[in-house]
Amino acid sequence: MIKRGDTIKVIAGKDKGKTGKVLQVLPRFERVSVEGVNVLSKHLRSQDRAKPGQKIEFPSPIHWSNVMIICPQCSKQTSIGSKLAQGNGKKQRICLKCKAEI
């Protein structure tokens, strides 16, 4: 499960190979928004004659099957596993390569 704030790497699509931080997760649509990835631009019309129009750029969401999480300990792209914590019994995310907690 990818969460907001995770560092990910894009593995498919036009931005393949880019890394970035997850800004937003949309689980209903199975998409994530990542900073610096799939950036689209939108032109906004001026609201009155005193202010000029503007062009804004924003990261559009991409499907979460096209990204892999980067482990903070081993710095490799990896799949996410889970295990139960020994003290409190809560589920934790782990790196499947180095077995470290994410």
Chimera marker file (.cmm) of the C-alpha trace (Angstrom):
<marker_set name="trace">
<marker id="1" x="0.000" y="0.000" z="0.000" r="1" g="1" b="0" radius="0.5"/>
<marker id="2" x="1.443" y="3.326" z="-1.059" r="1" g="1" b="0" radius="0.5"/>
<marker id="3" x="0.937" y="6.194" z="1.374" r="1" g="1" b="0" radius="0.5"/>
<marker id="4" x="1.327" y="9.952" z="1.172" r="1" g="1" b="0" radius="0.5"/>
<marker id="5" x="4.930" y="10.994" z="1.767" r="1" g="1" b="0" radius="0.5"/>
<marker id="6" x="6.498" y="7.805" z="0.354" r="1" g="1" b="0" radius="0.5"/>
<marker id="7" x="9.305" y="8.121" z="-2.189" r="1" g="1" b="0" radius="0.5"/>
<marker id="8" x="8.506" y="6.228" z="-5.376" r="1" g="1" b="0" radius="0.5"/>
<marker id="9" x="9.997" y="5.491" z="-8.794" r="1" g="1" b="0" radius="0.5"/>
<marker id="10" x="7.954" y="5.432" z="-12.011" r="1" g="1" b="0" radius="0.5"/>
<marker id="11" x="8.405" y="2.101" z="-13.815" r="1" g="1" b="0" radius="0.5"/>
<marker id="12" x="6.137" y="2.647" z="-16.853" r="1" g="1" b="0" radius="0.5"/>
<marker id="13" x="4.815" y="5.482" z="-18.981" r="1" g="1" b="0" radius="0.5"/>
<marker id="14" x="6.209" y="8.716" z="-20.381" r="1" g="1" b="0" radius="0.5"/>
<marker id="15" x="7.964" y="9.612" z="-17.104" r="1" g="1" b="0" radius="0.5"/>
<marker id="16" x="9.646" y="6.206" z="-16.664" r="1" g="1" b="0" radius="0.5"/>
<marker id="17" x="12.692" y="6.388" z="-14.388" r="1" g="1" b="0" radius="0.5"/>
<marker id="18" x="11.676" y="9.556" z="-12.520" r="1" g="1" b="0" radius="0.5"/>
<marker id="19" x="11.477" y="9.563" z="-8.736" r="1" g="1" b="0" radius="0.5"/>
<marker id="20" x="9.386" y="11.742" z="-6.487" r="1" g="1" b="0" radius="0.5"/>
<marker id="21" x="7.372" y="12.089" z="-3.327" r="1" g="1" b="0" radius="0.5"/>
<marker id="22" x="3.718" y="11.035" z="-3.195" r="1" g="1" b="0" radius="0.5"/>
<marker id="23" x="1.489" y="14.085" z="-2.736" r="1" g="1" b="0" radius="0.5"/>
<marker id="24" x="-1.922" y="12.427" z="-2.822" r="1" g="1" b="0" radius="0.5"/>
<marker id="25" x="-3.357" y="8.907" z="-2.945" r="1" g="1" b="0" radius="0.5"/>
<marker id="26" x="-6.730" y="8.264" z="-4.583" r="1" g="1" b="0" radius="0.5"/>
<marker id="27" x="-7.621" y="4.669" z="-3.584" r="1" g="1" b="0" radius="0.5"/>
<marker id="28" x="-11.083" y="4.799" z="-5.154" r="1" g="1" b="0" radius="0.5"/>
<marker id="29" x="-9.524" y="5.382" z="-8.584" r="1" g="1" b="0" radius="0.5"/>
<marker id="30" x="-6.296" y="3.405" z="-7.876" r="1" g="1" b="0" radius="0.5"/>
<marker id="31" x="-4.132" y="6.439" z="-8.632" r="1" g="1" b="0" radius="0.5"/>
<marker id="32" x="-1.351" y="8.441" z="-6.989" r="1" g="1" b="0" radius="0.5"/>
<marker id="33" x="-0.190" y="12.002" z="-7.549" r="1" g="1" b="0" radius="0.5"/>
<marker id="34" x="3.604" y="12.432" z="-7.470" r="1" g="1" b="0" radius="0.5"/>
<marker id="35" x="5.551" y="15.700" z="-7.452" r="1" g="1" b="0" radius="0.5"/>
<marker id="36" x="7.394" y="16.350" z="-10.721" r="1" g="1" b="0" radius="0.5"/>
<marker id="37" x="5.741" y="13.421" z="-12.540" r="1" g="1" b="0" radius="0.5"/>
<marker id="38" x="3.033" y="13.690" z="-15.239" r="1" g="1" b="0" radius="0.5"/>
<marker id="39" x="2.947" y="17.486" z="-14.963" r="1" g="1" b="0" radius="0.5"/>
<marker id="40" x="0.114" y="19.081" z="-16.950" r="1" g="1" b="0" radius="0.5"/>
<marker id="41" x="-0.498" y="22.760" z="-17.616" r="1" g="1" b="0" radius="0.5"/>
<marker id="42" x="-3.785" y="24.619" z="-17.578" r="1" g="1" b="0" radius="0.5"/>
<marker id="43" x="-4.557" y="28.112" z="-18.852" r="1" g="1" b="0" radius="0.5"/>
<marker id="44" x="-6.768" y="30.249" z="-16.643" r="1" g="1" b="0" radius="0.5"/>
<marker id="45" x="-8.680" y="33.184" z="-18.043" r="1" g="1" b="0" radius="0.5"/>
<marker id="46" x="-8.391" y="36.527" z="-16.245" r="1" g="1" b="0" radius="0.5"/>
<marker id="47" x="-11.240" y="37.323" z="-13.859" r="1" g="1" b="0" radius="0.5"/>
<marker id="48" x="-11.149" y="41.044" z="-14.545" r="1" g="1" b="0" radius="0.5"/>
<marker id="49" x="-9.230" y="43.372" z="-16.834" r="1" g="1" b="0" radius="0.5"/>
<marker id="50" x="-6.793" y="44.435" z="-14.122" r="1" g="1" b="0" radius="0.5"/>
<marker id="51" x="-5.379" y="40.919" z="-13.629" r="1" g="1" b="0" radius="0.5"/>
<marker id="52" x="-3.780" y="39.001" z="-16.472" r="1" g="1" b="0" radius="0.5"/>
<marker id="53" x="-4.554" y="35.369" z="-17.224" r="1" g="1" b="0" radius="0.5"/>
<marker id="54" x="-2.125" y="32.740" z="-16.067" r="1" g="1" b="0" radius="0.5"/>
<marker id="55" x="-0.791" y="29.310" z="-16.857" r="1" g="1" b="0" radius="0.5"/>
<marker id="56" x="-0.578" y="26.872" z="-13.940" r="1" g="1" b="0" radius="0.5"/>
<marker id="57" x="1.201" y="23.529" z="-13.840" r="1" g="1" b="0" radius="0.5"/>
<marker id="58" x="0.102" y="20.659" z="-11.630" r="1" g="1" b="0" radius="0.5"/>
<marker id="59" x="0.936" y="16.938" z="-11.250" r="1" g="1" b="0" radius="0.5"/>
<marker id="60" x="-1.828" y="14.759" z="-12.636" r="1" g="1" b="0" radius="0.5"/>
<marker id="61" x="-2.478" y="11.373" z="-10.967" r="1" g="1" b="0" radius="0.5"/>
<marker id="62" x="-1.035" y="8.190" z="-12.518" r="1" g="1" b="0" radius="0.5"/>
<marker id="63" x="-2.089" y="4.596" z="-11.961" r="1" g="1" b="0" radius="0.5"/>
<marker id="64" x="-0.409" y="3.047" z="-8.929" r="1" g="1" b="0" radius="0.5"/>
<marker id="65" x="0.597" y="-0.065" z="-10.883" r="1" g="1" b="0" radius="0.5"/>
<marker id="66" x="3.085" y="2.143" z="-12.757" r="1" g="1" b="0" radius="0.5"/>
<marker id="67" x="5.076" y="3.030" z="-9.620" r="1" g="1" b="0" radius="0.5"/>
<marker id="68" x="7.230" y="1.154" z="-7.109" r="1" g="1" b="0" radius="0.5"/>
<marker id="69" x="8.189" y="2.326" z="-3.659" r="1" g="1" b="0" radius="0.5"/>
<marker id="70" x="11.840" y="3.059" z="-2.842" r="1" g="1" b="0" radius="0.5"/>
<marker id="71" x="13.042" y="1.583" z="0.442" r="1" g="1" b="0" radius="0.5"/>
<marker id="72" x="14.538" y="4.253" z="2.755" r="1" g="1" b="0" radius="0.5"/>
<marker id="73" x="17.168" y="1.829" z="4.134" r="1" g="1" b="0" radius="0.5"/>
<marker id="74" x="18.510" y="0.031" z="1.020" r="1" g="1" b="0" radius="0.5"/>
<marker id="75" x="17.521" y="2.740" z="-1.538" r="1" g="1" b="0" radius="0.5"/>
<marker id="76" x="16.221" y="0.147" z="-4.022" r="1" g="1" b="0" radius="0.5"/>
<marker id="77" x="12.820" y="-0.060" z="-5.687" r="1" g="1" b="0" radius="0.5"/>
<marker id="78" x="10.873" y="-2.846" z="-4.048" r="1" g="1" b="0" radius="0.5"/>
<marker id="79" x="7.508" y="-4.409" z="-3.469" r="1" g="1" b="0" radius="0.5"/>
<marker id="80" x="5.850" y="-3.984" z="-0.105" r="1" g="1" b="0" radius="0.5"/>
<marker id="81" x="5.211" y="-6.850" z="2.281" r="1" g="1" b="0" radius="0.5"/>
<marker id="82" x="3.568" y="-6.824" z="5.672" r="1" g="1" b="0" radius="0.5"/>
<marker id="83" x="4.137" y="-8.392" z="9.066" r="1" g="1" b="0" radius="0.5"/>
<marker id="84" x="2.636" y="-8.063" z="12.519" r="1" g="1" b="0" radius="0.5"/>
<marker id="85" x="4.538" y="-6.042" z="15.092" r="1" g="1" b="0" radius="0.5"/>
<marker id="86" x="5.630" y="-8.065" z="18.111" r="1" g="1" b="0" radius="0.5"/>
<marker id="87" x="4.672" y="-5.576" z="20.812" r="1" g="1" b="0" radius="0.5"/>
<marker id="88" x="1.256" y="-4.292" z="19.821" r="1" g="1" b="0" radius="0.5"/>
<marker id="89" x="0.158" y="-6.660" z="17.024" r="1" g="1" b="0" radius="0.5"/>
<marker id="90" x="-0.288" y="-3.897" z="14.422" r="1" g="1" b="0" radius="0.5"/>
<marker id="91" x="0.454" y="-4.543" z="10.763" r="1" g="1" b="0" radius="0.5"/>
<marker id="92" x="3.691" y="-2.982" z="9.486" r="1" g="1" b="0" radius="0.5"/>
<marker id="93" x="4.944" y="-2.426" z="5.941" r="1" g="1" b="0" radius="0.5"/>
<marker id="94" x="8.315" y="-4.034" z="5.161" r="1" g="1" b="0" radius="0.5"/>
<marker id="95" x="10.753" y="-3.995" z="2.246" r="1" g="1" b="0" radius="0.5"/>
<marker id="96" x="10.836" y="-7.410" z="0.579" r="1" g="1" b="0" radius="0.5"/>
<marker id="97" x="14.532" y="-7.010" z="-0.365" r="1" g="1" b="0" radius="0.5"/>
<marker id="98" x="16.155" y="-5.999" z="2.942" r="1" g="1" b="0" radius="0.5"/>
<marker id="99" x="13.273" y="-6.867" z="5.337" r="1" g="1" b="0" radius="0.5"/>
<marker id="100" x="13.473" y="-3.394" z="6.907" r="1" g="1" b="0" radius="0.5"/>
<marker id="101" x="10.405" y="-1.545" z="8.135" r="1" g="1" b="0" radius="0.5"/>
<marker id="102" x="9.144" y="1.202" z="5.823" r="1" g="1" b="0" radius="0.5"/>
<link id1="1" id2="2" r="1" g="1" b="0" radius="0.2"/>
<link id1="2" id2="3" r="1" g="1" b="0" radius="0.2"/>
<link id1="3" id2="4" r="1" g="1" b="0" radius="0.2"/>
<link id1="4" id2="5" r="1" g="1" b="0" radius="0.2"/>
<link id1="5" id2="6" r="1" g="1" b="0" radius="0.2"/>
<link id1="6" id2="7" r="1" g="1" b="0" radius="0.2"/>
<link id1="7" id2="8" r="1" g="1" b="0" radius="0.2"/>
<link id1="8" id2="9" r="1" g="1" b="0" radius="0.2"/>
<link id1="9" id2="10" r="1" g="1" b="0" radius="0.2"/>
<link id1="10" id2="11" r="1" g="1" b="0" radius="0.2"/>
<link id1="11" id2="12" r="1" g="1" b="0" radius="0.2"/>
<link id1="12" id2="13" r="1" g="1" b="0" radius="0.2"/>
<link id1="13" id2="14" r="1" g="1" b="0" radius="0.2"/>
<link id1="14" id2="15" r="1" g="1" b="0" radius="0.2"/>
<link id1="15" id2="16" r="1" g="1" b="0" radius="0.2"/>
<link id1="16" id2="17" r="1" g="1" b="0" radius="0.2"/>
<link id1="17" id2="18" r="1" g="1" b="0" radius="0.2"/>
<link id1="18" id2="19" r="1" g="1" b="0" radius="0.2"/>
<link id1="19" id2="20" r="1" g="1" b="0" radius="0.2"/>
<link id1="20" id2="21" r="1" g="1" b="0" radius="0.2"/>
<link id1="21" id2="22" r="1" g="1" b="0" radius="0.2"/>
<link id1="22" id2="23" r="1" g="1" b="0" radius="0.2"/>
<link id1="23" id2="24" r="1" g="1" b="0" radius="0.2"/>
<link id1="24" id2="25" r="1" g="1" b="0" radius="0.2"/>
<link id1="25" id2="26" r="1" g="1" b="0" radius="0.2"/>
<link id1="26" id2="27" r="1" g="1" b="0" radius="0.2"/>
<link id1="27" id2="28" r="1" g="1" b="0" radius="0.2"/>
<link id1="28" id2="29" r="1" g="1" b="0" radius="0.2"/>
<link id1="29" id2="30" r="1" g="1" b="0" radius="0.2"/>
<link id1="30" id2="31" r="1" g="1" b="0" radius="0.2"/>
<link id1="31" id2="32" r="1" g="1" b="0" radius="0.2"/>
<link id1="32" id2="33" r="1" g="1" b="0" radius="0.2"/>
<link id1="33" id2="34" r="1" g="1" b="0" radius="0.2"/>
<link id1="34" id2="35" r="1" g="1" b="0" radius="0.2"/>
<link id1="35" id2="36" r="1" g="1" b="0" radius="0.2"/>
<link id1="36" id2="37" r="1" g="1" b="0" radius="0.2"/>
<link id1="37" id2="38" r="1" g="1" b="0" radius="0.2"/>
<link id1="38" id2="39" r="1" g="1" b="0" radius="0.2"/>
<link id1="39" id2="40" r="1" g="1" b="0" radius="0.2"/>
<link id1="40" id2="41" r="1" g="1" b="0" radius="0.2"/>
<link id1="41" id2="42" r="1" g="1" b="0" radius="0.2"/>
<link id1="42" id2="43" r="1" g="1" b="0" radius="0.2"/>
<link id1="43" id2="44" r="1" g="1" b="0" radius="0.2"/>
<link id1="44" id2="45" r="1" g="1" b="0" radius="0.2"/>
<link id1="45" id2="46" r="1" g="1" b="0" radius="0.2"/>
<link id1="46" id2="47" r="1" g="1" b="0" radius="0.2"/>
<link id1="47" id2="48" r="1" g="1" b="0" radius="0.2"/>
<link id1="48" id2="49" r="1" g="1" b="0" radius="0.2"/>
<link id1="49" id2="50" r="1" g="1" b="0" radius="0.2"/>
<link id1="50" id2="51" r="1" g="1" b="0" radius="0.2"/>
<link id1="51" id2="52" r="1" g="1" b="0" radius="0.2"/>
<link id1="52" id2="53" r="1" g="1" b="0" radius="0.2"/>
<link id1="53" id2="54" r="1" g="1" b="0" radius="0.2"/>
<link id1="54" id2="55" r="1" g="1" b="0" radius="0.2"/>
<link id1="55" id2="56" r="1" g="1" b="0" radius="0.2"/>
<link id1="56" id2="57" r="1" g="1" b="0" radius="0.2"/>
<link id1="57" id2="58" r="1" g="1" b="0" radius="0.2"/>
<link id1="58" id2="59" r="1" g="1" b="0" radius="0.2"/>
<link id1="59" id2="60" r="1" g="1" b="0" radius="0.2"/>
<link id1="60" id2="61" r="1" g="1" b="0" radius="0.2"/>
<link id1="61" id2="62" r="1" g="1" b="0" radius="0.2"/>
<link id1="62" id2="63" r="1" g="1" b="0" radius="0.2"/>
<link id1="63" id2="64" r="1" g="1" b="0" radius="0.2"/>
<link id1="64" id2="65" r="1" g="1" b="0" radius="0.2"/>
<link id1="65" id2="66" r="1" g="1" b="0" radius="0.2"/>
<link id1="66" id2="67" r="1" g="1" b="0" radius="0.2"/>
<link id1="67" id2="68" r="1" g="1" b="0" radius="0.2"/>
<link id1="68" id2="69" r="1" g="1" b="0" radius="0.2"/>
<link id1="69" id2="70" r="1" g="1" b="0" radius="0.2"/>
<link id1="70" id2="71" r="1" g="1" b="0" radius="0.2"/>
<link id1="71" id2="72" r="1" g="1" b="0" radius="0.2"/>
<link id1="72" id2="73" r="1" g="1" b="0" radius="0.2"/>
<link id1="73" id2="74" r="1" g="1" b="0" radius="0.2"/>
<link id1="74" id2="75" r="1" g="1" b="0" radius="0.2"/>
<link id1="75" id2="76" r="1" g="1" b="0" radius="0.2"/>
<link id1="76" id2="77" r="1" g="1" b="0" radius="0.2"/>
<link id1="77" id2="78" r="1" g="1" b="0" radius="0.2"/>
<link id1="78" id2="79" r="1" g="1" b="0" radius="0.2"/>
<link id1="79" id2="80" r="1" g="1" b="0" radius="0.2"/>
<link id1="80" id2="81" r="1" g="1" b="0" radius="0.2"/>
<link id1="81" id2="82" r="1" g="1" b="0" radius="0.2"/>
<link id1="82" id2="83" r="1" g="1" b="0" radius="0.2"/>
<link id1="83" id2="84" r="1" g="1" b="0" radius="0.2"/>
<link id1="84" id2="85" r="1" g="1" b="0" radius="0.2"/>
<link id1="85" id2="86" r="1" g="1" b="0" radius="0.2"/>
<link id1="86" id2="87" r="1" g="1" b="0" radius="0.2"/>
<link id1="87" id2="88" r="1" g="1" b="0" radius="0.2"/>
<link id1="88" id2="89" r="1" g="1" b="0" radius="0.2"/>
<link id1="89" id2="90" r="1" g="1" b="0" radius="0.2"/>
<link id1="90" id2="91" r="1" g="1" b="0" radius="0.2"/>
<link id1="91" id2="92" r="1" g="1" b="0" radius="0.2"/>
<link id1="92" id2="93" r="1" g="1" b="0" radius="0.2"/>
<link id1="93" id2="94" r="1" g="1" b="0" radius="0.2"/>
<link id1="94" id2="95" r="1" g="1" b="0" radius="0.2"/>
<link id1="95" id2="96" r="1" g="1" b="0" radius="0.2"/>
<link id1="96" id2="97" r="1" g="1" b="0" radius="0.2"/>
<link id1="97" id2="98" r="1" g="1" b="0" radius="0.2"/>
<link id1="98" id2="99" r="1" g="1" b="0" radius="0.2"/>
<link id1="99" id2="100" r="1" g="1" b="0" radius="0.2"/>
<link id1="100" id2="101" r="1" g="1" b="0" radius="0.2"/>
<link id1="101" id2="102" r="1" g="1" b="0" radius="0.2"/>
</marker_set>
